[in-house]
Amino acid sequence: MSYAEALIPPQPAPKAARKPITLARVTGYAVVALWILLAIVLITTVIGGWDPEKFTRYGPRYLHGLVTTIELVAISVFFGAILSLPLAFARMSPNRYINGIAYAYVYVFRGTPLLAQLFLIYYGLGGFRKELEAVGLWWFFRDAWFCGLFSMTINTAAYQAEILRGAIESVPRGQHEAAASLGIHKIVAFRKVVLPQALIVALRPYGNEIILLIKGSAVVAIITVLDLMGETRYAFSRTFDYQTYLWAAIFYLTMVEALRHLWGWIERRLTRHLKR
């Protein structure tokens, strides 16, 4: 048996190798410096052009538009999630007709712009007024707010269906087999074994979809919905001050950053058992 007769004395840590100055590093530093300069100019412009009278006059309208935007996004995400469940199951169905219908829905609404869908609903369905009145739906489609909500709902449902389908199919087949070997019913196994794992996988894509919907909701201002962008257009039409759009950008950025941090906290909370 061998043994050590003397301990190796502690050695200092090796010096960090100096990174060479490359064109990529210089370009990166230049871009960062340019962004810092633009931020300084932007802050200076906002402070220098601050007008308390405009803020007092149009501030409540901005808050009203902010609430309207949040309502539109929250309601459309909720109903889109409900609609995405049968769509996701239809996309995974072995029946080619059911699968084909769901695929066509997802293909159309993911492949066309939200603005085009909004125009088709708001302006296109107006040509079917008599038919809609006959079935009692004209009260819904004559209102710009409801048309915006409907278009956002069916649009996000297509994206959420694909997110959910991919998340469910990412769960290993062994999870299904293990639940079946224990005699667990398929519905119970899906609800308590497969779905929780799938939602963890889908959590980040869901957050990205909500962020995209927040930014995409600005298109409803074109059909006279007074959301955040609609109120911004109103304020600009009265003042012709470009800072009205700057404040709108700040509001949108605040919403996105708040949601990003909230979603990050939820993700860390739900995946804390996966971290070592």
Stockholm file with secondary structure:
# STOCKHOLM 1.0

chainA/1-276         MSYAEALIPPQPAPKAARKPITLARVTGYAVVALWILLAIVLITTVIGGWDPEKFTRYGPRYLHGLVTTIELVAISVFFGAILSLPLAFARMSPNRYINGIAYAYVYVFRGTPLLAQLFLIYYGLGGFRKELEAVGLWWFFRDAWFCGLFSMTINTAAYQAEILRGAIESVPRGQHEAAASLGIHKIVAFRKVVLPQALIVALRPYGNEIILLIKGSAVVAIITVLDLMGETRYAFSRTFDYQTYLWAAIFYLTMVEALRHLWGWIERRLTRHLKR
#=GR chainA/1-276 SS CCCCSSCCCCCCCCCCCCCCCCHHHHHHHHHHHHHHHHHHHHHHHHHHTCCHHHHHHHHHHHHHHHHHHHHHHHHHHHHHHHHHHHHHHHHTCSCHHHHHHHHHHHHHHHHSCHHHHHHIIIIIGGGGHHHHHHTTCHHHHTSHHHHHHHHHHHHHHHHHHHHHHHHHHHSCHHHHHHHHHTTCCHHHHIIIIIHHHHHHHHHHHHHHHHHHHHHHGGGGGGGTCCSHHHHHHHHHHHHCCTHHHHHHHHHHHHHHHHHHHHHHHHHHHHTGGGCC
#=GC SS_cons         CCCCSSCCCCCCCCCCCCCCCCHHHHHHHHHHHHHHHHHHHHHHHHHHTCCHHHHHHHHHHHHHHHHHHHHHHHHHHHHHHHHHHHHHHHHTCSCHHHHHHHHHHHHHHHHSCHHHHHHIIIIIGGGGHHHHHHTTCHHHHTSHHHHHHHHHHHHHHHHHHHHHHHHHHHSCHHHHHHHHHTTCCHHHHIIIIIHHHHHHHHHHHHHHHHHHHHHHGGGGGGGTCCSHHHHHHHHHHHHCCTHHHHHHHHHHHHHHHHHHHHHHHHHHHHTGGGCC
//
